[in-house]
């Protein structure tokens, strides 16, 4: 199911952050969103989830309009979001966090097993309190909780930020597996090496707009686009 965004405008009160964003994410493809700090990347993901109201434009998934829906209804339509900071329920166990994520799908045991197969380390920690996990394990749990929704589109906001290389590799492998399962992945990522490894398409954001979208196959580490839009 393709996610289509046309002319999306949104912000915080009187402050407009997104200014007519056009964007598309296709099933079985990873679209990376890049840009300097403050250009609106995280705001864009929040607007897709209905956490910020759109003041103009449209959001649709496989032709179904999502703009205007209350935020609690958006996950039921097939979108899942892993924000920066993970936002787990720290006092709850791993199993309880996953159960919260699975409420929309009535906690299908088969789906839970699929998610734990993707992150086997969590299977060994189901009874552990989430707040006592390592940073990498917490990030795995945040992604796993989102996957319990069986999303058609997965939104990830810098999921490997601050993690050690071995954990980054595990999360990247999981993202590639999801791509192979037909999930449309939208990944906010600032590390050029990760983008070149994972992305099918790269959308560069400037001042609340998508300035340019490129096929990742045509990009290399020294491409001027990275200096122009990301500053690296």
Secondary structure, DSSP 8 states (H G I E B T S, - for coil): --EEEEEEEEEETTEEEEEEEEEEE-TT-EEEEE--TTSSHHHHHHHHTTSS-EEEEEEEETTEE-TT--HHHHHHHTEEEE-TT----TTSBHHHHHHHHTGGGT--HHHHHHHHHHTHHHHTTTTSBGGGS-HHHHHHHHHHHHHTT--SEEEEESTTTT--HHHHHHHHHHHHHHHHTT-EEEEE---HHHHHHH-SEEEEEETTEEEEEEEGGG--TT-HHHHHHT--
